[in-house]
Structure formats: C-alpha cells, structure tokens
Amino acid sequence: MWKVAEFGELIGVSSSTLRSWETEGKLTPERTLGNQRLYTESHLALARNLKSGKFPIKFNCLLSCFVAWTKR
C-alpha cells in the first residue's frame, strides 16, 4: 500500500492529480481510520491507464454507445 505522494511518484503524477482523479470519480483510494488515502496494487493498472489517456472500460462503452446513437 502507498500513500498519495508515494503512489504519485510510482506512477509519475503529482499528488494533486491523484486527488483530482478521486474528485472526478476516476480513481478512488482506500482510506485509513485517520482518513488518509491509501493506494493498493489494484489501483496501479487503472492509474497507469488514466495517465496514458486511456479510459476505464465503462467510460469507453458509454462513449462508443453515445457516438453510435448520435450517428443515426
């Protein structure tokens, strides 16, 4: 498990970016009893996709469905 600064350094983004992703609902960390953010191994792939500009599957499906619908 990593704290915000450690996780940001690991994936190459700032702590503020991680907090923004949380606010936007893109990456939700675990929380300690003291309310500190903790990131786990399961957050790594999602965070790397977000950094590279790839979106989670749910978003891609929604976007594809919307584009297909608007082209009718």
PDB file of N, CA, C and O in Angstrom:
ATOM      1  N   MET A   1       0.835  -1.186   0.000  1.00  0.00           N
ATOM      2  CA  MET A   1       0.000   0.000   0.000  1.00  0.00           C
ATOM      3  C   MET A   1       0.880   1.249   0.000  1.00  0.00           C
ATOM      4  O   MET A   1       1.945   1.284   0.616  1.00  0.00           O
ATOM      5  N   TRP A   2       0.402   2.268  -0.708  1.00  0.00           N
ATOM      6  CA  TRP A   2       1.156   3.501  -0.820  1.00  0.00           C
ATOM      7  C   TRP A   2       0.304   4.696  -0.401  1.00  0.00           C
ATOM      8  O   TRP A   2      -0.909   4.714  -0.614  1.00  0.00           O
ATOM      9  N   LYS A   3       0.943   5.677   0.188  1.00  0.00           N
ATOM     10  CA  LYS A   3       0.278   6.946   0.475  1.00  0.00           C
ATOM     11  C   LYS A   3       0.289   7.774  -0.808  1.00  0.00           C
ATOM     12  O   LYS A   3       0.926   7.394  -1.790  1.00  0.00           O
ATOM     13  N   VAL A   4      -0.407   8.892  -0.798  1.00  0.00           N
ATOM     14  CA  VAL A   4      -0.590   9.704  -2.003  1.00  0.00           C
ATOM     15  C   VAL A   4       0.738  10.065  -2.678  1.00  0.00           C
ATOM     16  O   VAL A   4       0.912   9.800  -3.867  1.00  0.00           O
ATOM     17  N   ALA A   5       1.661  10.657  -1.949  1.00  0.00           N
ATOM     18  CA  ALA A   5       2.925  11.102  -2.551  1.00  0.00           C
ATOM     19  C   ALA A   5       3.728   9.924  -3.098  1.00  0.00           C
ATOM     20  O   ALA A   5       4.321  10.023  -4.172  1.00  0.00           O
ATOM     21  N   GLU A   6       3.748   8.819  -2.371  1.00  0.00           N
ATOM     22  CA  GLU A   6       4.490   7.640  -2.813  1.00  0.00           C
ATOM     23  C   GLU A   6       3.883   7.055  -4.090  1.00  0.00           C
ATOM     24  O   GLU A   6       4.602   6.690  -5.020  1.00  0.00           O
ATOM     25  N   PHE A   7       2.569   6.974  -4.122  1.00  0.00           N
ATOM     26  CA  PHE A   7       1.885   6.410  -5.287  1.00  0.00           C
ATOM     27  C   PHE A   7       2.051   7.316  -6.501  1.00  0.00           C
ATOM     28  O   PHE A   7       2.274   6.841  -7.615  1.00  0.00           O
ATOM     29  N   GLY A   8       1.943   8.609  -6.281  1.00  0.00           N
ATOM     30  CA  GLY A   8       2.154   9.555  -7.373  1.00  0.00           C
ATOM     31  C   GLY A   8       3.540   9.434  -7.981  1.00  0.00           C
ATOM     32  O   GLY A   8       3.702   9.468  -9.201  1.00  0.00           O
ATOM     33  N   GLU A   9       4.533   9.293  -7.122  1.00  0.00           N
ATOM     34  CA  GLU A   9       5.907   9.133  -7.595  1.00  0.00           C
ATOM     35  C   GLU A   9       6.062   7.826  -8.366  1.00  0.00           C
ATOM     36  O   GLU A   9       6.762   7.774  -9.377  1.00  0.00           O
ATOM     37  N   LEU A  10       5.409   6.779  -7.888  1.00  0.00           N
ATOM     38  CA  LEU A  10       5.489   5.468  -8.531  1.00  0.00           C
ATOM     39  C   LEU A  10       4.951   5.499  -9.952  1.00  0.00           C
ATOM     40  O   LEU A  10       5.544   4.909 -10.856  1.00  0.00           O
ATOM     41  N   ILE A  11       3.829   6.184 -10.154  1.00  0.00           N
ATOM     42  CA  ILE A  11       3.241   6.198 -11.498  1.00  0.00           C
ATOM     43  C   ILE A  11       3.593   7.444 -12.304  1.00  0.00           C
ATOM     44  O   ILE A  11       3.301   7.516 -13.498  1.00  0.00           O
ATOM     45  N   GLY A  12       4.221   8.425 -11.655  1.00  0.00           N
ATOM     46  CA  GLY A  12       4.696   9.602 -12.382  1.00  0.00           C
ATOM     47  C   GLY A  12       3.693  10.727 -12.514  1.00  0.00           C
ATOM     48  O   GLY A  12       3.690  11.440 -13.518  1.00  0.00           O
ATOM     49  N   VAL A  13       2.834  10.897 -11.505  1.00  0.00           N
ATOM     50  CA  VAL A  13       1.910  12.033 -11.497  1.00  0.00           C
ATOM     51  C   VAL A  13       1.991  12.722 -10.139  1.00  0.00           C
ATOM     52  O   VAL A  13       2.521  12.156  -9.183  1.00  0.00           O
ATOM     53  N   SER A  14       1.473  13.924 -10.057  1.00  0.00           N
ATOM     54  CA  SER A  14       1.520  14.664  -8.797  1.00  0.00           C
ATOM     55  C   SER A  14       0.412  14.209  -7.847  1.00  0.00           C
ATOM     56  O   SER A  14      -0.559  13.571  -8.255  1.00  0.00           O
ATOM     57  N   SER A  15       0.582  14.548  -6.589  1.00  0.00           N
ATOM     58  CA  SER A  15      -0.437  14.252  -5.584  1.00  0.00           C
ATOM     59  C   SER A  15      -1.743  14.956  -5.918  1.00  0.00           C
ATOM     60  O   SER A  15      -2.823  14.406  -5.702  1.00  0.00           O
ATOM     61  N   SER A  16      -1.646  16.162  -6.441  1.00  0.00           N
ATOM     62  CA  SER A  16      -2.863  16.907  -6.788  1.00  0.00           C
ATOM     63  C   SER A  16      -3.618  16.224  -7.933  1.00  0.00           C
ATOM     64  O   SER A  16      -4.847  16.273  -7.974  1.00  0.00           O
ATOM     65  N   THR A  17      -2.901  15.594  -8.856  1.00  0.00           N
ATOM     66  CA  THR A  17      -3.553  14.850  -9.929  1.00  0.00           C
ATOM     67  C   THR A  17      -4.324  13.670  -9.357  1.00  0.00           C
ATOM     68  O   THR A  17      -5.453  13.399  -9.766  1.00  0.00           O
ATOM     69  N   LEU A  18      -3.711  12.973  -8.411  1.00  0.00           N
ATOM     70  CA  LEU A  18      -4.402  11.844  -7.781  1.00  0.00           C
ATOM     71  C   LEU A  18      -5.657  12.311  -7.055  1.00  0.00           C
ATOM     72  O   LEU A  18      -6.697  11.655  -7.109  1.00  0.00           O
ATOM     73  N   ARG A  19      -5.552  13.438  -6.385  1.00  0.00           N
ATOM     74  CA  ARG A  19      -6.729  13.974  -5.688  1.00  0.00           C
ATOM     75  C   ARG A  19      -7.812  14.393  -6.679  1.00  0.00           C
ATOM     76  O   ARG A  19      -9.001  14.213  -6.417  1.00  0.00           O
ATOM     77  N   SER A  20      -7.402  14.950  -7.810  1.00  0.00           N
ATOM     78  CA  SER A  20      -8.367  15.330  -8.848  1.00  0.00           C
ATOM     79  C   SER A  20      -9.078  14.101  -9.404  1.00  0.00           C
ATOM     80  O   SER A  20     -10.295  14.110  -9.586  1.00  0.00           O
ATOM     81  N   TRP A  21      -8.323  13.058  -9.670  1.00  0.00           N
ATOM     82  CA  TRP A  21      -8.926  11.828 -10.163  1.00  0.00           C
ATOM     83  C   TRP A  21      -9.939  11.280  -9.169  1.00  0.00           C
ATOM     84  O   TRP A  21     -10.980  10.752  -9.561  1.00  0.00           O
ATOM     85  N   GLU A  22      -9.630  11.408  -7.876  1.00  0.00           N
ATOM     86  CA  GLU A  22     -10.574  10.958  -6.863  1.00  0.00           C
ATOM     87  C   GLU A  22     -11.840  11.815  -6.892  1.00  0.00           C
ATOM     88  O   GLU A  22     -12.950  11.285  -6.850  1.00  0.00           O
ATOM     89  N   THR A  23     -11.678  13.121  -6.964  1.00  0.00           N
ATOM     90  CA  THR A  23     -12.826  14.039  -7.015  1.00  0.00           C
ATOM     91  C   THR A  23     -13.696  13.753  -8.235  1.00  0.00           C
ATOM     92  O   THR A  23     -14.922  13.829  -8.157  1.00  0.00           O
ATOM     93  N   GLU A  24     -13.066  13.427  -9.355  1.00  0.00           N
ATOM     94  CA  GLU A  24     -13.786  13.143 -10.600  1.00  0.00           C
ATOM     95  C   GLU A  24     -14.364  11.730 -10.633  1.00  0.00           C
ATOM     96  O   GLU A  24     -15.080  11.374 -11.569  1.00  0.00           O
ATOM     97  N   GLY A  25     -14.057  10.929  -9.620  1.00  0.00           N
ATOM     98  CA  GLY A  25     -14.569   9.562  -9.558  1.00  0.00           C
ATOM     99  C   GLY A  25     -13.817   8.572 -10.427  1.00  0.00           C
ATOM    100  O   GLY A  25     -14.308   7.473 -10.683  1.00  0.00           O
ATOM    101  N   LYS A  26     -12.640   8.946 -10.878  1.00  0.00           N
ATOM    102  CA  LYS A  26     -11.857   8.087 -11.767  1.00  0.00           C
ATOM    103  C   LYS A  26     -11.003   7.071 -11.006  1.00  0.00           C
ATOM    104  O   LYS A  26     -10.776   5.966 -11.499  1.00  0.00           O
ATOM    105  N   LEU A  27     -10.534   7.429  -9.827  1.00  0.00           N
ATOM    106  CA  LEU A  27      -9.645   6.564  -9.039  1.00  0.00           C
ATOM    107  C   LEU A  27      -9.921   6.818  -7.560  1.00  0.00           C
ATOM    108  O   LEU A  27      -9.565   7.867  -7.025  1.00  0.00           O
ATOM    109  N   THR A  28     -10.552   5.857  -6.910  1.00  0.00           N
ATOM    110  CA  THR A  28     -10.934   6.032  -5.511  1.00  0.00           C
ATOM    111  C   THR A  28     -10.040   5.178  -4.624  1.00  0.00           C
ATOM    112  O   THR A  28     -10.120   3.951  -4.660  1.00  0.00           O
ATOM    113  N   PRO A  29      -9.190   5.819  -3.826  1.00  0.00           N
ATOM    114  CA  PRO A  29      -8.291   5.069  -2.951  1.00  0.00           C
ATOM    115  C   PRO A  29      -9.017   4.524  -1.723  1.00  0.00           C
ATOM    116  O   PRO A  29     -10.134   4.929  -1.403  1.00  0.00           O
ATOM    117  N   GLU A  30      -8.357   3.609  -1.061  1.00  0.00           N
ATOM    118  CA  GLU A  30      -8.825   3.144   0.242  1.00  0.00           C
ATOM    119  C   GLU A  30      -8.566   4.272   1.232  1.00  0.00           C
ATOM    120  O   GLU A  30      -7.853   5.225   0.916  1.00  0.00           O
ATOM    121  N   ARG A  31      -9.131   4.172   2.406  1.00  0.00           N
ATOM    122  CA  ARG A  31      -8.906   5.179   3.451  1.00  0.00           C
ATOM    123  C   ARG A  31      -8.520   4.496   4.756  1.00  0.00           C
ATOM    124  O   ARG A  31      -9.037   3.428   5.085  1.00  0.00           O
ATOM    125  N   THR A  32      -7.608   5.119   5.496  1.00  0.00           N
ATOM    126  CA  THR A  32      -7.250   4.626   6.829  1.00  0.00           C
ATOM    127  C   THR A  32      -8.297   5.137   7.819  1.00  0.00           C
ATOM    128  O   THR A  32      -9.159   5.942   7.467  1.00  0.00           O
ATOM    129  N   LEU A  33      -8.211   4.664   9.044  1.00  0.00           N
ATOM    130  CA  LEU A  33      -9.110   5.168  10.080  1.00  0.00           C
ATOM    131  C   LEU A  33      -8.917   6.659  10.299  1.00  0.00           C
ATOM    132  O   LEU A  33      -9.849   7.357  10.697  1.00  0.00           O
ATOM    133  N   GLY A  34      -7.705   7.150  10.039  1.00  0.00           N
ATOM    134  CA  GLY A  34      -7.407   8.577  10.139  1.00  0.00           C
ATOM    135  C   GLY A  34      -7.758   9.349   8.872  1.00  0.00           C
ATOM    136  O   GLY A  34      -7.435  10.531   8.757  1.00  0.00           O
ATOM    137  N   ASN A  35      -8.420   8.685   7.913  1.00  0.00           N
ATOM    138  CA  ASN A  35      -8.886   9.272   6.655  1.00  0.00           C
ATOM    139  C   ASN A  35      -7.768   9.592   5.658  1.00  0.00           C
ATOM    140  O   ASN A  35      -7.964  10.415   4.765  1.00  0.00           O
ATOM    141  N   GLN A  36      -6.611   8.960   5.795  1.00  0.00           N
ATOM    142  CA  GLN A  36      -5.547   9.145   4.802  1.00  0.00           C
ATOM    143  C   GLN A  36      -5.808   8.226   3.616  1.00  0.00           C
ATOM    144  O   GLN A  36      -6.314   7.115   3.775  1.00  0.00           O
ATOM    145  N   ARG A  37      -5.463   8.696   2.443  1.00  0.00           N
ATOM    146  CA  ARG A  37      -5.631   7.889   1.230  1.00  0.00           C
ATOM    147  C   ARG A  37      -4.543   6.819   1.178  1.00  0.00           C
ATOM    148  O   ARG A  37      -3.382   7.071   1.503  1.00  0.00           O
ATOM    149  N   LEU A  38      -4.949   5.614   0.760  1.00  0.00           N
ATOM    150  CA  LEU A  38      -4.009   4.521   0.534  1.00  0.00           C
ATOM    151  C   LEU A  38      -4.332   3.865  -0.802  1.00  0.00           C
ATOM    152  O   LEU A  38      -5.485   3.551  -1.098  1.00  0.00           O
ATOM    153  N   TYR A  39      -3.301   3.667  -1.590  1.00  0.00           N
ATOM    154  CA  TYR A  39      -3.457   3.028  -2.893  1.00  0.00           C
ATOM    155  C   TYR A  39      -2.867   1.633  -2.836  1.00  0.00           C
ATOM    156  O   TYR A  39      -1.836   1.410  -2.202  1.00  0.00           O
ATOM    157  N   THR A  40      -3.526   0.691  -3.503  1.00  0.00           N
ATOM    158  CA  THR A  40      -3.110  -0.707  -3.491  1.00  0.00           C
ATOM    159  C   THR A  40      -2.654  -1.136  -4.882  1.00  0.00           C
ATOM    160  O   THR A  40      -2.691  -0.359  -5.835  1.00  0.00           O
ATOM    161  N   GLU A  41      -2.230  -2.374  -4.971  1.00  0.00           N
ATOM    162  CA  GLU A  41      -1.823  -2.944  -6.259  1.00  0.00           C
ATOM    163  C   GLU A  41      -2.956  -2.839  -7.285  1.00  0.00           C
ATOM    164  O   GLU A  41      -2.706  -2.626  -8.472  1.00  0.00           O
ATOM    165  N   SER A  42      -4.186  -2.989  -6.827  1.00  0.00           N
ATOM    166  CA  SER A  42      -5.321  -2.947  -7.763  1.00  0.00           C
ATOM    167  C   SER A  42      -5.511  -1.567  -8.385  1.00  0.00           C
ATOM    168  O   SER A  42      -6.148  -1.450  -9.432  1.00  0.00           O
ATOM    169  N   HIS A  43      -4.978  -0.537  -7.773  1.00  0.00           N
ATOM    170  CA  HIS A  43      -5.088   0.817  -8.327  1.00  0.00           C
ATOM    171  C   HIS A  43      -4.036   1.090  -9.412  1.00  0.00           C
ATOM    172  O   HIS A  43      -4.189   2.023 -10.200  1.00  0.00           O
ATOM    173  N   LEU A  44      -2.981   0.289  -9.453  1.00  0.00           N
ATOM    174  CA  LEU A  44      -1.864   0.558 -10.371  1.00  0.00           C
ATOM    175  C   LEU A  44      -2.273   0.587 -11.844  1.00  0.00           C
ATOM    176  O   LEU A  44      -1.988   1.556 -12.547  1.00  0.00           O
ATOM    177  N   ALA A  45      -2.933  -0.459 -12.308  1.00  0.00           N
ATOM    178  CA  ALA A  45      -3.291  -0.527 -13.736  1.00  0.00           C
ATOM    179  C   ALA A  45      -4.236   0.603 -14.114  1.00  0.00           C
ATOM    180  O   ALA A  45      -4.068   1.230 -15.160  1.00  0.00           O
ATOM    181  N   LEU A  46      -5.219   0.864 -13.277  1.00  0.00           N
ATOM    182  CA  LEU A  46      -6.163   1.936 -13.571  1.00  0.00           C
ATOM    183  C   LEU A  46      -5.453   3.286 -13.614  1.00  0.00           C
ATOM    184  O   LEU A  46      -5.712   4.095 -14.505  1.00  0.00           O
ATOM    185  N   ALA A  47      -4.566   3.531 -12.664  1.00  0.00           N
ATOM    186  CA  ALA A  47      -3.834   4.800 -12.618  1.00  0.00           C
ATOM    187  C   ALA A  47      -2.937   4.959 -13.842  1.00  0.00           C
ATOM    188  O   ALA A  47      -2.835   6.053 -14.397  1.00  0.00           O
ATOM    189  N   ARG A  48      -2.299   3.896 -14.258  1.00  0.00           N
ATOM    190  CA  ARG A  48      -1.439   3.971 -15.451  1.00  0.00           C
ATOM    191  C   ARG A  48      -2.273   4.223 -16.703  1.00  0.00           C
ATOM    192  O   ARG A  48      -1.841   4.957 -17.592  1.00  0.00           O
ATOM    193  N   ASN A  49      -3.463   3.627 -16.788  1.00  0.00           N
ATOM    194  CA  ASN A  49      -4.354   3.897 -17.923  1.00  0.00           C
ATOM    195  C   ASN A  49      -4.810   5.347 -17.921  1.00  0.00           C
ATOM    196  O   ASN A  49      -4.839   5.992 -18.969  1.00  0.00           O
ATOM    197  N   LEU A  50      -5.163   5.857 -16.764  1.00  0.00           N
ATOM    198  CA  LEU A  50      -5.581   7.254 -16.669  1.00  0.00           C
ATOM    199  C   LEU A  50      -4.457   8.185 -17.102  1.00  0.00           C
ATOM    200  O   LEU A  50      -4.686   9.162 -17.816  1.00  0.00           O
ATOM    201  N   LYS A  51      -3.244   7.875 -16.665  1.00  0.00           N
ATOM    202  CA  LYS A  51      -2.094   8.714 -17.018  1.00  0.00           C
ATOM    203  C   LYS A  51      -1.844   8.707 -18.529  1.00  0.00           C
ATOM    204  O   LYS A  51      -1.503   9.735 -19.113  1.00  0.00           O
ATOM    205  N   SER A  52      -2.014   7.557 -19.146  1.00  0.00           N
ATOM    206  CA  SER A  52      -1.742   7.441 -20.583  1.00  0.00           C
ATOM    207  C   SER A  52      -2.903   7.938 -21.445  1.00  0.00           C
ATOM    208  O   SER A  52      -2.801   7.973 -22.671  1.00  0.00           O
ATOM    209  N   GLY A  53      -4.006   8.321 -20.798  1.00  0.00           N
ATOM    210  CA  GLY A  53      -5.137   8.836 -21.552  1.00  0.00           C
ATOM    211  C   GLY A  53      -6.171   7.797 -21.901  1.00  0.00           C
ATOM    212  O   GLY A  53      -7.181   8.110 -22.532  1.00  0.00           O
ATOM    213  N   LYS A  54      -5.934   6.556 -21.495  1.00  0.00           N
ATOM    214  CA  LYS A  54      -6.919   5.500 -21.720  1.00  0.00           C
ATOM    215  C   LYS A  54      -7.974   5.611 -20.643  1.00  0.00           C
ATOM    216  O   LYS A  54      -7.674   5.941 -19.495  1.00  0.00           O
ATOM    217  N   PHE A  55      -9.201   5.336 -21.013  1.00  0.00           N
ATOM    218  CA  PHE A  55     -10.292   5.437 -20.066  1.00  0.00           C
ATOM    219  C   PHE A  55     -10.729   4.049 -19.612  1.00  0.00           C
ATOM    220  O   PHE A  55     -10.520   3.067 -20.324  1.00  0.00           O
ATOM    221  N   PRO A  56     -11.322   3.967 -18.456  1.00  0.00           N
ATOM    222  CA  PRO A  56     -11.856   2.671 -17.998  1.00  0.00           C
ATOM    223  C   PRO A  56     -12.890   2.126 -18.984  1.00  0.00           C
ATOM    224  O   PRO A  56     -13.499   2.884 -19.739  1.00  0.00           O
ATOM    225  N   ILE A  57     -13.078   0.835 -18.970  1.00  0.00           N
ATOM    226  CA  ILE A  57     -13.974   0.159 -19.913  1.00  0.00           C
ATOM    227  C   ILE A  57     -15.373   0.768 -19.871  1.00  0.00           C
ATOM    228  O   ILE A  57     -15.965   0.999 -20.925  1.00  0.00           O
ATOM    229  N   LYS A  58     -15.916   1.032 -18.689  1.00  0.00           N
ATOM    230  CA  LYS A  58     -17.265   1.579 -18.590  1.00  0.00           C
ATOM    231  C   LYS A  58     -17.377   2.887 -19.370  1.00  0.00           C
ATOM    232  O   LYS A  58     -18.368   3.105 -20.068  1.00  0.00           O
ATOM    233  N   PHE A  59     -16.377   3.754 -19.261  1.00  0.00           N
ATOM    234  CA  PHE A  59     -16.412   5.033 -19.968  1.00  0.00           C
ATOM    235  C   PHE A  59     -16.323   4.817 -21.470  1.00  0.00           C
ATOM    236  O   PHE A  59     -17.047   5.459 -22.231  1.00  0.00           O
ATOM    237  N   ASN A  60     -15.440   3.917 -21.907  1.00  0.00           N
ATOM    238  CA  ASN A  60     -15.303   3.643 -23.341  1.00  0.00           C
ATOM    239  C   ASN A  60     -16.612   3.142 -23.920  1.00  0.00           C
ATOM    240  O   ASN A  60     -17.003   3.553 -25.012  1.00  0.00           O
ATOM    241  N   CYS A  61     -17.295   2.260 -23.204  1.00  0.00           N
ATOM    242  CA  CYS A  61     -18.565   1.725 -23.672  1.00  0.00           C
ATOM    243  C   CYS A  61     -19.593   2.847 -23.766  1.00  0.00           C
ATOM    244  O   CYS A  61     -20.303   2.957 -24.766  1.00  0.00           O
ATOM    245  N   LEU A  62     -19.675   3.656 -22.761  1.00  0.00           N
ATOM    246  CA  LEU A  62     -20.628   4.765 -22.756  1.00  0.00           C
ATOM    247  C   LEU A  62     -20.352   5.715 -23.912  1.00  0.00           C
ATOM    248  O   LEU A  62     -21.276   6.136 -24.608  1.00  0.00           O
ATOM    249  N   LEU A  63     -19.090   6.051 -24.116  1.00  0.00           N
ATOM    250  CA  LEU A  63     -18.716   6.950 -25.201  1.00  0.00           C
ATOM    251  C   LEU A  63     -19.042   6.329 -26.558  1.00  0.00           C
ATOM    252  O   LEU A  63     -19.591   7.002 -27.430  1.00  0.00           O
ATOM    253  N   SER A  64     -18.711   5.057 -26.742  1.00  0.00           N
ATOM    254  CA  SER A  64     -18.991   4.374 -28.006  1.00  0.00           C
ATOM    255  C   SER A  64     -20.480   4.309 -28.276  1.00  0.00           C
ATOM    256  O   SER A  64     -20.922   4.542 -29.401  1.00  0.00           O
ATOM    257  N   CYS A  65     -21.258   3.994 -27.248  1.00  0.00           N
ATOM    258  CA  CYS A  65     -22.714   3.914 -27.409  1.00  0.00           C
ATOM    259  C   CYS A  65     -23.285   5.280 -27.772  1.00  0.00           C
ATOM    260  O   CYS A  65     -24.178   5.367 -28.615  1.00  0.00           O
ATOM    261  N   PHE A  66     -22.792   6.334 -27.157  1.00  0.00           N
ATOM    262  CA  PHE A  66     -23.276   7.674 -27.436  1.00  0.00           C
ATOM    263  C   PHE A  66     -22.947   8.078 -28.869  1.00  0.00           C
ATOM    264  O   PHE A  66     -23.800   8.615 -29.575  1.00  0.00           O
ATOM    265  N   VAL A  67     -21.733   7.826 -29.292  1.00  0.00           N
ATOM    266  CA  VAL A  67     -21.318   8.177 -30.652  1.00  0.00           C
ATOM    267  C   VAL A  67     -22.152   7.396 -31.665  1.00  0.00           C
ATOM    268  O   VAL A  67     -22.598   7.958 -32.665  1.00  0.00           O
ATOM    269  N   ALA A  68     -22.366   6.111 -31.413  1.00  0.00           N
ATOM    270  CA  ALA A  68     -23.176   5.298 -32.332  1.00  0.00           C
ATOM    271  C   ALA A  68     -24.604   5.814 -32.394  1.00  0.00           C
ATOM    272  O   ALA A  68     -25.201   5.847 -33.470  1.00  0.00           O
ATOM    273  N   TRP A  69     -25.154   6.212 -31.267  1.00  0.00           N
ATOM    274  CA  TRP A  69     -26.526   6.719 -31.200  1.00  0.00           C
ATOM    275  C   TRP A  69     -26.666   8.045 -31.941  1.00  0.00           C
ATOM    276  O   TRP A  69     -27.661   8.271 -32.630  1.00  0.00           O
ATOM    277  N   THR A  70     -25.665   8.927 -31.800  1.00  0.00           N
ATOM    278  CA  THR A  70     -25.769  10.246 -32.429  1.00  0.00           C
ATOM    279  C   THR A  70     -25.580  10.177 -33.949  1.00  0.00           C
ATOM    280  O   THR A  70     -25.973  11.104 -34.658  1.00  0.00           O
ATOM    281  N   LYS A  71     -24.997   9.112 -34.449  1.00  0.00           N
ATOM    282  CA  LYS A  71     -24.781   8.981 -35.896  1.00  0.00           C
ATOM    283  C   LYS A  71     -26.010   8.452 -36.624  1.00  0.00           C
ATOM    284  O   LYS A  71     -25.987   8.306 -37.846  1.00  0.00           O
ATOM    285  N   ARG A  72     -27.071   8.166 -35.897  1.00  0.00           N
ATOM    286  CA  ARG A  72     -28.310   7.660 -36.535  1.00  0.00           C
ATOM    287  C   ARG A  72     -29.010   8.719 -37.312  1.00  0.00           C
ATOM    288  O   ARG A  72     -30.058   8.460 -37.904  1.00  0.00           O
TER     289      ARG A  72
END
